[in-house]
Amino acid sequence: MFEKNLNGKQGEERQSVTLRDLLSVGFRQKRLIINTFLGIFSLAVVLAFILPKKYQSEMKILVRRERADNMVTPDREQPMQLRTEVSEEELQSEAELLKSRDLLTKVVLACDLQRTGNHSVWNMLGHKDEEQTSRAVVKLENDLMVQPIKLTNLISVKYNSKDPQLSARVLNTLASLYLEKHLAIHRAPGEFEFFHQQAEQYRTALMNAENKLTNFSREEGVVNPTLEKEISVRKLADVEADLKTTKANIAETRERINKLQAQLGTLPKRQTTQVRTADNPQLMERMKSTLLELELKRTDLLSKFEPTYRPVQEVEQQIAQTRAAIDAAEKAPLRDETTDRDPTYESLRSELAKSQTDLAALEAREGATASLVRTYKAESQELDNKELLHKDMLRAAKADEDNYMLYLRKQEEARISDALDRQRISNVVVAEPASVPFTAQSRWLFVVLLGGLLAAISSVLLAFAVDYWDPSFRTPEEVESLLGSPVVAAIPRDGD
């Protein structure tokens, strides 16, 4: 029960640690803290002056978008690239490419880093070259600092070495090998050969298509089916319009013939053109002479005979007849009528004959025009089929030509790209090459500050550890918490 109370009180004391308790630990262990701090700090100062000098060389690489590869598309025009800035991901990708193991391995072998510096110890121990190279690559990776500069398209590359000449040489070698690797990665292998092969293939296809077009014109007897069909359709339209006009003229002519025949049926063939009435003078003169002779004969007979005498009566009867004939002649004079052909009848008859002739000609023209319409229709259908075949061949030739020109342009672009790559012209350039540093990197201040911080932390931690593991009682409260009884008096130790 007593131990339980003691443990409970100790738990409460530990949970309520104050700043005074912490400071009291520092006062109790001040000698240990001071000695530890001075020892570690002195060691850091010594190391700051003993450490060899480091020379840092720096170069800067600019990443642009001018040499971005064009996309292979069937369009004649290249697609517009709206984004021209370099993204952070692209800068980080180039930074990772700079730190790639295969690239660093080439730098190590080119600068012979596996046989310089600390690695000479490994050479004396007889380690293999592969292991030496691997260790040199790891060390180079640790010493190499690659970091994209914020808000710019630049990548900063730094390298520390004891030899200033070696620092600059390593970075320049890294830049040269990096540019080669960048070009190799961003260039499709065999691109020129592929485009050349495709261009030759489509050139052959284009020649075959042109030969087919030439043979088609020679075999089918048409040069341009579309144009000839258009001409044939126009002629067909003209002939059909002529046929319709001819049919309309035939109907009109037949109607005119019917009307002319009806009119001719109502008109006489001849008409009186002149009528003359006159006496017959010779007859009247002869009749009057006869009457005079009869009267003279009656006078002669009356002078000799009686009126009742028969010859006298016969003469008187002749005289009366002669006078009656004269009166009748005077009452009915001579009538002279002149007749001629009717001009209206003759005009209508001529018009009828002309219309009948025109009808026969129009009917003959209708038959010829209908035959011509059938001929043009058959020719148009045949040209339509030939036009479809010709257009299909033209489309094939046009597609082959477009593809040939496309791959020919791409072949030239690939050739230019290969030429630029051989000249090491790319979108990545060394903006600031590494130069030989003439001043060593001032590391003593950093080492002293780091040693002071490490000494302070180590001394404080060591003081708390020693104080924690110290079994002696330091305050009356610890005695009361352990024994459970109050402390009556406390005698301080000398010097405390």
Helices and strands as residue ranges (DSSP letters): H 2-15, H 19-28, H 30-50, E 55-63, H 88-98, H 101-111, G 113-115, H 119-124, H 129-143, E 144-148, E 154-161, H 164-186, H 191-220, H 225-266, E 270-278, H 281-302, H 310-331, E 334-341, H 343-422, E 428-432, H 444-469, H 476-483
